[in-house]
Amino acid sequence: MSIRNIQESKMRILVLLLLTLLVSCESSKLEKEKFIQWCNSNLTITKEFNQYKIDARVLPEEYYVALENRQRNTSSTKNIHATVKFYQNAGEEGLFGKSNSKEFQERLNYFIESAKGDFLLIHDKDTFPPVLYHFERYYNIANYSIVNLVFEVPRKIKYNSTVLVYDDQQFNLGKVTFSFDKFNSDIPQLIEN
C-alpha cells in the first residue's frame, strides 16, 4: 500500500467520523411534534411493588413550550411538571379498595385533600414542594389514578438532576424516589420557530 493510499484512507475515515458527528448532533434536535412524542415515550420511570405499580414522569419546561405553542418563560424561575400514575397490579377492588368500603372513602379523601404534602422535588440540597396538585379520579373505570404536580424551581436547575419523592401514607410503600439523572444527556433540544 502506498503512502498516497494510506493518506486517502485516513481522509475517508476522518470524513466518515465528521459526518457521523454531524448527524448525531442533528438528531439531538427535534421539531415540536417529534419532541413531544419523544418526551411522551421516553421520560417515564416505573417502580413495581407487590400489589401496586407507580409510573412517574417529570417533564422539562420545553415540553409545554412545544405542546402549548407558547414562548419560553424568561423569569428567574421555571415550572417543572410531574405526572404520577398509580396502578393496582392485581384484584378487582380498584386502587382504593371496594367502592362502598370505609377504606375506599378514606383513601379517596386523602388523595383529594391531603396527598399534596407527600410529594417533593429535590435538587442537591434544595427541596421544593408542589405549587399545584391535582388528583384525577376515574370512578373505578380504570385500574389507575393520576396525580398531576407542578413545582416552581430556580431557572438554573437542570431537569436531569432532579429527584421526585413520594412519601407514601396509604399503600405501605414508604418513601419512593424517582431519580431522573439517567436522562442526563439523552434529552434532545427543542427546535423553536
Secondary structure as GFF3:
##gff-version 3
##sequence-region A 1 193
A	DSSP	alpha_helix	3	27	.	.	.	ID=ss1
A	DSSP	beta_strand	29	30	.	.	.	ID=ss2
A	DSSP	alpha_helix	32	42	.	.	.	ID=ss3
A	DSSP	beta_strand	44	48	.	.	.	ID=ss4
A	DSSP	beta_strand	52	59	.	.	.	ID=ss5
A	DSSP	alpha_helix	61	67	.	.	.	ID=ss6
A	DSSP	beta_strand	77	88	.	.	.	ID=ss7
A	DSSP	alpha_helix	102	113	.	.	.	ID=ss8
A	DSSP	three_ten_helix	115	118	.	.	.	ID=ss9
A	DSSP	beta_strand	119	123	.	.	.	ID=ss10
A	DSSP	beta_strand	126	128	.	.	.	ID=ss11
A	DSSP	beta_strand	132	136	.	.	.	ID=ss12
A	DSSP	beta_strand	144	154	.	.	.	ID=ss13
A	DSSP	three_ten_helix	159	161	.	.	.	ID=ss14
A	DSSP	beta_strand	163	167	.	.	.	ID=ss15
A	DSSP	beta_strand	175	179	.	.	.	ID=ss16
A	DSSP	three_ten_helix	181	183	.	.	.	ID=ss17
A	DSSP	beta_strand	189	190	.	.	.	ID=ss18
###
